[in-house]
Amino acid sequence: MHRHRLAGLLACVLFACATGAAASDSLRVGNRVLVVGDSAATVSALLGKPTHKSHQGASRSGGRHGKRVRGISASATRGEQWQYRRNGKVIVVTLVDGRVSDIDERSR
């Protein structure tokens, strides 16, 4: 039984690594760093105009693809996700109340 649990845990870890997504508390942009807690104005100054914006309503049970917004329950908040294409990757910055709550970097 213990061996099956270990195998299941290993499979989950490998799947998470294979998805190509990496949530983070920071993102290097040139010689500056965008961090959780920064304002929407800072995001715009560092990354420019997003290629796509989406709104996240209170009725959803998590962030995009069911993920929990770091440190904040997405089901209890309203927020926006700003998407950028940079260096062959897609960067999704989640903003709640005008502040960065999550930074997600994904391979295309």
DSSP file with accessible surface (Angstrom, degrees, kcal/mol):
  #  RESIDUE AA STRUCTURE BP1 BP2  ACC     N-H-->O    O-->H-N    N-H-->O    O-->H-N    TCO  KAPPA ALPHA  PHI   PSI    X-CA   Y-CA   Z-CA
    1    1 A M     >        0   0  161      0, 0.0     4,-1.7     0, 0.0     5,-0.2   0.000 360.0 360.0 360.0 -44.5    0.0    0.0    0.0
    2    2 A H  H  >  +     0   0  148      1,-0.2     4,-2.2     2,-0.2     5,-0.2   0.885 360.0  55.3 -61.6 -37.8    2.8    2.4    0.9
    3    3 A R  H  > S+     0   0  210      1,-0.2     4,-2.3     2,-0.2    -1,-0.2   0.882 105.4  51.9 -64.3 -36.8    4.5    1.7   -2.4
    4    4 A H  H  > S+     0   0  146      2,-0.2     4,-2.3     1,-0.2    -1,-0.2   0.894 109.4  49.5 -67.9 -39.9    1.4    2.7   -4.3
    5    5 A R  H  X S+     0   0  176     -4,-1.7     4,-2.5     2,-0.2    -2,-0.2   0.919 111.4  49.1 -63.7 -43.4    1.1    6.0   -2.5
    6    6 A L  H  X S+     0   0  102     -4,-2.2     4,-2.6     2,-0.2    -2,-0.2   0.919 111.2  49.6 -63.1 -41.8    4.7    6.8   -3.2
    7    7 A A  H  X S+     0   0   58     -4,-2.3     4,-2.3     1,-0.2    -2,-0.2   0.905 111.3  49.6 -64.4 -39.6    4.3    5.9   -6.9
    8    8 A G  H  X S+     0   0   35     -4,-2.3     4,-2.1     2,-0.2    -2,-0.2   0.913 110.9  49.0 -65.3 -42.0    1.2    8.2   -7.0
    9    9 A L  H  X S+     0   0  110     -4,-2.5     4,-2.3     2,-0.2    -2,-0.2   0.929 111.0  50.1 -63.9 -43.3    3.0   11.1   -5.4
   10   10 A L  H  X S+     0   0  103     -4,-2.6     4,-2.6     1,-0.2     5,-0.2   0.912 109.0  52.0 -61.8 -41.8    5.9   10.6   -7.8
   11   11 A A  H  X S+     0   0   58     -4,-2.3     4,-2.4     1,-0.2    -1,-0.2   0.908 109.4  50.0 -62.5 -40.6    3.6   10.6  -10.8
   12   12 A C  H  X S+     0   0   84     -4,-2.1     4,-2.4     2,-0.2    -1,-0.2   0.916 111.1  48.7 -64.7 -42.0    2.0   13.9   -9.5
   13   13 A V  H  X S+     0   0   75     -4,-2.3     4,-2.1     1,-0.2    -2,-0.2   0.931 112.3  48.0 -64.2 -44.6    5.4   15.6   -9.1
   14   14 A L  H  X S+     0   0  107     -4,-2.6     4,-1.9     1,-0.2    -2,-0.2   0.901 111.3  50.8 -64.3 -39.8    6.5   14.5  -12.6
   15   15 A F  H  X S+     0   0  151     -4,-2.4     4,-1.1    -5,-0.2    -1,-0.2   0.929 109.0  51.3 -63.1 -43.1    3.2   15.7  -14.1
   16   16 A A  H  < S+     0   0   57     -4,-2.4     5,-0.4     1,-0.2     3,-0.4   0.896 111.9  47.1 -62.2 -39.1    3.6   19.1  -12.4
   17   17 A C  H >< S+     0   0   98     -4,-2.1     3,-0.7     1,-0.2    -1,-0.2   0.852 109.9  53.9 -70.2 -32.3    7.1   19.4  -13.8
   18   18 A A  H 3< S+     0   0   81     -4,-1.9    -1,-0.2     1,-0.2    -2,-0.2   0.670  88.9  76.7 -79.5 -16.0    6.1   18.4  -17.3
   19   19 A T  T 3< S-     0   0   75     -4,-1.1    -1,-0.2    -3,-0.4    88,-0.2   0.736  93.5-133.7 -71.1 -21.2    3.3   21.0  -17.7
   20   20 A G    <   +     0   0   29     -3,-0.7    87,-1.5    -4,-0.3     2,-0.4   0.625  62.7 124.0  82.7   9.3    5.8   23.8  -18.3
   21   21 A A  E     -A  106   0A  29     -5,-0.4     2,-0.4    85,-0.2    -1,-0.3  -0.835  36.8-174.5-106.0 144.2    4.2   26.2  -15.9
   22   22 A A  E     -A  105   0A  56     83,-2.3    83,-2.4    -2,-0.4     2,-0.3  -0.900   9.6-157.4-140.8 107.5    6.0   27.9  -13.0
   23   23 A A  E     +A  104   0A  49     -2,-0.4     2,-0.3    81,-0.2    81,-0.2  -0.625  25.6 172.5 -80.6 144.0    4.2   30.1  -10.5
   24   24 A S  E     -A  103   0A  42     79,-3.0    79,-1.2    -2,-0.3    46,-0.1  -0.955  46.3-129.8-148.4 165.3    6.5   32.5   -8.8
   25   25 A D  S    S+     0   0   87     -2,-0.3    11,-2.2    77,-0.1     2,-0.3   0.464  94.4  27.8 -93.3  -5.1    6.6   35.4   -6.4
   26   26 A S  E     -F   35   0B  54      9,-0.2     2,-0.3    77,-0.2     9,-0.2  -0.983  57.3-159.5-153.7 161.3    8.8   37.4   -8.8
   27   27 A L  E     -F   34   0B   8      7,-2.2     7,-3.0    -2,-0.3     2,-0.4  -0.962  21.6-132.5-145.8 125.0    9.8   37.9  -12.4
   28   28 A R  E     -F   33   0B 158     -2,-0.3     2,-0.5     5,-0.2     5,-0.2  -0.660  22.4-177.6 -78.9 128.8   13.0   39.4  -13.7
   29   29 A V  E >   -F   32   0B  18      3,-2.9     3,-2.2    -2,-0.4     2,-0.3  -0.905  63.0 -57.0-128.0  98.9   12.3   42.0  -16.4
   30   30 A G  T 3  S-     0   0   60     -2,-0.5    16,-0.0     1,-0.3    -1,-0.0  -0.487 119.3 -21.9  63.9-124.0   15.7   43.4  -17.7
   31   31 A N  T 3  S+     0   0  146     -2,-0.3    -1,-0.3    -3,-0.1     2,-0.2   0.289 128.6  78.6-101.0  13.4   17.5   44.7  -14.7
   32   32 A R  E <   -F   29   0B 136     -3,-2.2    -3,-2.9    14,-0.1     2,-0.4  -0.714  68.9-138.6-113.8 167.8   14.3   45.2  -12.7
   33   33 A V  E     -F   28   0B  59     -5,-0.2     2,-0.5    -2,-0.2    -5,-0.2  -0.994   2.4-150.2-132.4 129.2   12.1   42.7  -10.8
   34   34 A L  E     -F   27   0B   0     -7,-3.0    -7,-2.2    -2,-0.4     2,-0.3  -0.832  26.8-175.3 -92.5 130.2    8.3   42.4  -10.7
   35   35 A V  E >   -F   26   0B  56     -2,-0.5     3,-2.2    -9,-0.2    65,-0.2  -0.904  35.3 -87.0-128.9 156.5    7.2   41.0   -7.3
   36   36 A V  T 3  S+     0   0   53    -11,-2.2    65,-0.2    -2,-0.3     3,-0.1  -0.388 116.4  37.5 -56.1 132.3    3.9   40.0   -5.7
   37   37 A G  T 3  S+     0   0   39     63,-2.2    -1,-0.3     1,-0.4    64,-0.1   0.124  85.2 128.8 105.6 -18.8    2.4   43.1   -4.1
   38   38 A D    <   -     0   0   38     -3,-2.2    62,-3.0    61,-0.1    -1,-0.4  -0.291  61.9-105.0 -65.3 157.9    3.5   45.5   -6.9
   39   39 A S  B  >  -B   99   0A  29     60,-0.2     4,-1.9     1,-0.1    60,-0.2  -0.336  21.7-111.6 -81.9 164.3    0.9   47.8   -8.4
   40   40 A A  H  > S+     0   0   26     58,-1.7     4,-2.5     1,-0.2     5,-0.2   0.856 119.7  59.0 -61.3 -34.7   -0.8   47.5  -11.8
   41   41 A A  H  > S+     0   0   70     57,-0.2     4,-2.4     1,-0.2    -1,-0.2   0.893 103.7  50.5 -62.6 -38.3    1.1   50.6  -12.8
   42   42 A T  H  > S+     0   0   38     -3,-0.2     4,-2.3     2,-0.2     5,-0.2   0.912 108.7  51.8 -66.0 -41.0    4.4   48.8  -12.1
   43   43 A V  H  X>S+     0   0    0     -4,-1.9     4,-3.1     1,-0.2     5,-0.5   0.952 111.9  46.6 -59.3 -47.5    3.3   45.9  -14.2
   44   44 A S  H  X5S+     0   0   50     -4,-2.5     4,-1.9     1,-0.2    -2,-0.2   0.898 111.7  51.2 -62.1 -40.6    2.5   48.2  -17.1
   45   45 A A  H  <5S+     0   0   80     -4,-2.4    -1,-0.2    -5,-0.2    -2,-0.2   0.884 119.3  35.8 -65.0 -37.0    5.8   50.1  -16.7
   46   46 A L  H  <5S+     0   0   27     -4,-2.3    -2,-0.2    -5,-0.2    -1,-0.2   0.875 134.2  20.3 -85.3 -39.3    7.8   46.9  -16.8
   47   47 A L  H  <5S-     0   0   28     -4,-3.1    -3,-0.2     1,-0.3    -2,-0.2   0.563  93.3-144.1-110.9 -13.1    5.9   44.7  -19.3
   48   48 A G     << -     0   0   31     -4,-1.9    -1,-0.3    -5,-0.5    -2,-0.1  -0.401  56.7  -7.6  83.4-157.8    3.8   47.2  -21.3
   49   49 A K  S    S-     0   0  190     -2,-0.1     2,-0.0     1,-0.1    -5,-0.0  -0.562  78.1-117.6 -77.6 131.6    0.3   46.6  -22.6
   50   50 A P        -     0   0   17      0, 0.0    34,-0.2     0, 0.0     3,-0.1  -0.334   6.7-136.6 -68.6 150.8   -0.9   43.0  -22.1
   51   51 A T  S    S+     0   0   86     32,-2.2     2,-0.3     1,-0.3    33,-0.2   0.740  90.4  11.4 -75.8 -22.4   -1.7   40.9  -25.2
   52   52 A H  E     -C   83   0A  92     31,-1.3    31,-3.2     2,-0.0     2,-0.4  -0.978  63.8-163.8-155.6 141.2   -4.8   39.7  -23.4
   53   53 A K  E     -C   82   0A 104     -2,-0.3     2,-0.3    29,-0.2    29,-0.2  -0.981  10.4-179.7-125.0 140.4   -6.8   40.6  -20.3
   54   54 A S  E     -C   81   0A  29     27,-2.1    27,-3.0    -2,-0.4     2,-0.4  -0.988  20.9-131.8-136.9 149.8   -9.4   38.4  -18.6
   55   55 A H  E     -C   80   0A 139     -2,-0.3     2,-0.6    25,-0.2    25,-0.2  -0.810  11.2-150.1-101.9 143.4  -11.6   39.0  -15.5
   56   56 A Q  E     -C   79   0A   4     23,-3.2    23,-1.9    -2,-0.4     2,-0.1  -0.948  18.0-151.6-114.5 118.0  -11.9   36.4  -12.8
   57   57 A G    >   -     0   0   19     -2,-0.6     3,-1.3    21,-0.2    20,-0.2  -0.450  25.7-111.9 -91.6 166.8  -15.2   36.5  -11.0
   58   58 A A  T 3  S+     0   0   39      1,-0.2    -1,-0.1    -2,-0.1    19,-0.1   0.713 110.8  66.6 -68.5 -19.5  -16.1   35.6   -7.5
   59   59 A S  T 3  S+     0   0  120      2,-0.1    -1,-0.2    17,-0.1     2,-0.2   0.656  80.3  95.9 -80.0 -13.2  -18.2   32.6   -8.7
   60   60 A R  S <  S-     0   0   96     -3,-1.3     2,-0.7    14,-0.2     3,-0.0  -0.500  73.7-135.4 -78.3 148.1  -15.1   30.7  -10.0
   61   61 A S  S    S-     0   0  114     -2,-0.2     2,-0.2     2,-0.1    -1,-0.1  -0.339  74.7 -21.2-100.2  53.5  -13.5   28.1   -7.8
   62   62 A G  S    S-     0   0    8     -2,-0.7     6,-0.3    11,-0.1     5,-0.2  -0.744  85.3 -61.1 136.8 175.5   -9.9   29.1   -8.4
   63   63 A G  S >  S-     0   0    3      4,-6.3     3,-1.8    -2,-0.2     4,-0.2   0.050  87.5 -35.4 -76.1-165.6   -7.7   30.9  -10.8
   64   64 A R  G >  S+     0   0   69      1,-0.3     3,-1.4     2,-0.2    -1,-0.2  -0.257 135.7   9.6 -56.7 136.2   -7.1   30.0  -14.4
   65   65 A H  G 3  S-     0   0  140      1,-0.2    -1,-0.3    -3,-0.1    -2,-0.1   0.799 134.0 -65.6  60.9  28.0   -7.2   26.2  -14.9
   66   66 A G  G <  S+     0   0   59     -3,-1.8    -1,-0.2     1,-0.2    -2,-0.2   0.581  93.3 147.6  78.0   8.1   -8.4   25.7  -11.3
   67   67 A K    <   -     0   0   84     -3,-1.4    -4,-6.3    -4,-0.2     2,-0.4  -0.480  49.6-118.1 -78.5 150.2   -5.3   27.0   -9.6
   68   68 A R        -     0   0  164     -6,-0.3     2,-0.3    -2,-0.1     5,-0.1  -0.683  28.5-115.1 -84.5 135.3   -5.4   28.9   -6.4
   69   69 A V    >   -     0   0    3      3,-0.4     3,-1.8    -2,-0.4    33,-0.1  -0.577  46.5 -95.1 -70.4 130.4   -4.2   32.5   -6.5
   70   70 A R  T 3  S-     0   0   91     -2,-0.3    -1,-0.1     1,-0.3     3,-0.0  -0.234  99.9 -10.9 -54.7 118.8   -1.1   32.6   -4.2
   71   71 A G  T 3  S+     0   0   64      1,-0.1     2,-0.4    -3,-0.0    -1,-0.3   0.332 124.3  78.9  79.0  -7.1   -2.1   33.8   -0.7
   72   72 A I  S <  S-     0   0   58     -3,-1.8     2,-0.6    29,-0.1    -3,-0.4  -0.995  81.5-121.7-137.7 131.1   -5.6   34.8   -1.7
   73   73 A S    >   -     0   0   60     -2,-0.4     3,-1.4     1,-0.2     4,-0.3  -0.583  19.4-155.1 -71.7 116.0   -8.6   32.6   -2.2
   74   74 A A  G >  S+     0   0    3     -2,-0.6     3,-1.1     1,-0.3   -14,-0.2   0.807  91.2  62.1 -64.4 -28.2   -9.7   33.4   -5.8
   75   75 A S  G 3  S+     0   0   60      1,-0.2    -1,-0.3   -16,-0.1    -2,-0.1   0.731 105.2  48.0 -71.1 -17.2  -13.3   32.3   -5.0
   76   76 A A  G <  S+     0   0   79     -3,-1.4     2,-0.3   -17,-0.0    -1,-0.2   0.381 112.3  53.6-101.4   3.3  -13.5   35.2   -2.5
   77   77 A T    <   -     0   0   26     -3,-1.1     2,-0.4    -4,-0.3    19,-0.0  -0.842  68.1-132.5-132.5 168.7  -12.0   37.9   -4.7
   78   78 A R        +     0   0  176     -2,-0.3    19,-0.6   -20,-0.1     2,-0.3  -0.975  41.4 150.8-118.3 137.4  -12.4   39.6   -8.1
   79   79 A G  E     -CD  56  96A  10    -23,-1.9   -23,-3.2    -2,-0.4     2,-0.3  -0.900  36.2-117.8-153.2-178.1   -9.3   40.0  -10.1
   80   80 A E  E     -CD  55  95A  51     15,-2.6    15,-3.3    -2,-0.3     2,-0.5  -0.949  12.2-146.2-128.0 150.3   -7.8   40.3  -13.6
   81   81 A Q  E     -CD  54  94A   9    -27,-3.0   -27,-2.1    -2,-0.3     2,-0.5  -0.983  12.5-161.9-117.6 123.2   -5.3   38.2  -15.4
   82   82 A W  E     -CD  53  93A  14     11,-3.1    11,-3.0    -2,-0.5     2,-0.4  -0.923   9.5-155.6-104.8 127.5   -3.0   40.1  -17.7
   83   83 A Q  E     +CD  52  92A  24    -31,-3.2   -32,-2.2    -2,-0.5   -31,-1.3  -0.869  13.0 179.8-110.7 135.8   -1.2   37.9  -20.3
   84   84 A Y  E     - D   0  91A   9      7,-2.8     7,-3.0    -2,-0.4     2,-0.5  -0.957  22.2-140.5-129.5 149.5    2.1   38.7  -22.0
   85   85 A R  E     + D   0  90A 130     -2,-0.3     2,-0.3     5,-0.2     5,-0.2  -0.955  35.4 159.9-109.6 123.6    4.2   36.9  -24.6
   86   86 A R  E >   - D   0  89A  65      3,-2.8     3,-1.8    -2,-0.5    -2,-0.1  -0.962  59.4 -15.3-150.5 127.0    7.9   37.2  -23.9
   87   87 A N  T 3  S-     0   0  142     -2,-0.3     3,-0.1     1,-0.3    -1,-0.0   0.861 126.9 -49.0  51.0  43.9   11.0   35.2  -24.9
   88   88 A G  T 3  S+     0   0   45      1,-0.3    20,-1.1    19,-0.1     2,-0.3   0.627 121.7  99.0  74.9  12.3    9.0   32.2  -26.2
   89   89 A K  E <   -DE  86 107A  83     -3,-1.8    -3,-2.8    18,-0.2     2,-0.5  -0.872  68.9-128.5-127.6 161.4    6.9   32.1  -23.0
   90   90 A V  E     -DE  85 106A  13     16,-3.1    16,-3.3    -2,-0.3     2,-0.5  -0.951  22.0-161.6-108.8 126.7    3.5   33.2  -21.8
   91   91 A I  E     -DE  84 105A   1     -7,-3.0    -7,-2.8    -2,-0.5     2,-0.6  -0.949   2.3-165.8-111.1 125.7    3.5   35.2  -18.6
   92   92 A V  E     -DE  83 104A   1     12,-3.2    12,-2.7    -2,-0.5     2,-0.6  -0.963   1.7-167.8-114.1 118.1    0.2   35.6  -16.7
   93   93 A V  E     -DE  82 103A   0    -11,-3.0   -11,-3.1    -2,-0.6     2,-0.5  -0.930   9.4-152.3-106.0 120.6    0.1   38.2  -14.0
   94   94 A T  E     -DE  81 102A   2      8,-2.6     7,-3.3    -2,-0.6     8,-1.3  -0.843  10.7-164.9 -96.0 128.7   -2.9   38.0  -11.7
   95   95 A L  E     -DE  80 100A   4    -15,-3.3   -15,-2.6    -2,-0.5     2,-0.4  -0.943   8.8-176.3-115.8 131.9   -4.0   41.3  -10.2
   96   96 A V  E >  S-DE  79  99A   9      3,-2.8     3,-1.5    -2,-0.4   -17,-0.2  -0.997  78.3 -10.2-126.8 124.5   -6.4   41.6   -7.2
   97   97 A D  T 3  S-     0   0  151    -19,-0.6    -1,-0.1    -2,-0.4     3,-0.1   0.871 131.1 -54.6  54.7  38.3   -7.5   45.1   -6.1
   98   98 A G  T 3  S+     0   0   40      1,-0.2   -58,-1.7   -59,-0.1     2,-0.3   0.569 118.3 104.3  77.3   9.9   -4.8   46.6   -8.3
   99   99 A R  E <  S-BE  39  96A 134     -3,-1.5    -3,-2.8   -60,-0.2     2,-0.3  -0.940  78.8-103.9-126.0 146.5   -2.0   44.6   -6.9
  100  100 A V  E     + E   0  95A   3    -62,-3.0   -63,-2.2    -2,-0.3    -5,-0.3  -0.492  39.1 168.2 -66.7 124.7    0.0   41.6   -8.2
  101  101 A S  E     +     0   0A   4     -7,-3.3     2,-0.3     1,-0.4    -6,-0.2   0.571  65.4   9.9-111.2 -17.8   -1.2   38.4   -6.4
  102  102 A D  E     - E   0  94A  13     -8,-1.3    -8,-2.6   -33,-0.1     2,-0.4  -0.973  52.7-157.1-161.1 146.2    0.5   35.8   -8.7
  103  103 A I  E     -AE  24  93A   2    -79,-1.2   -79,-3.0    -2,-0.3     2,-0.5  -0.995  16.5-174.4-126.7 121.3    3.0   35.6  -11.5
  104  104 A D  E     -AE  23  92A   3    -12,-2.7   -12,-3.2    -2,-0.4     2,-0.5  -0.974   6.6-165.1-124.3 120.8    2.8   32.5  -13.7
  105  105 A E  E     -AE  22  91A  59    -83,-2.4   -83,-2.3    -2,-0.5     2,-0.4  -0.928  14.8-178.7-108.6 123.6    5.3   31.8  -16.4
  106  106 A R  E     -AE  21  90A  34    -16,-3.3   -16,-3.1    -2,-0.5   -85,-0.2  -0.940  27.7-121.7-125.4 145.7    4.3   29.1  -19.0
  107  107 A S  E       E   0  89A  74    -87,-1.5   -18,-0.2    -2,-0.4   -19,-0.1  -0.529 360.0 360.0 -75.8 149.0    6.0   27.5  -22.0
  108  108 A R              0   0  179    -20,-1.1    -1,-0.1    -2,-0.2   -19,-0.0  -0.278 360.0 360.0 -71.3 360.0    4.0   28.0  -25.2
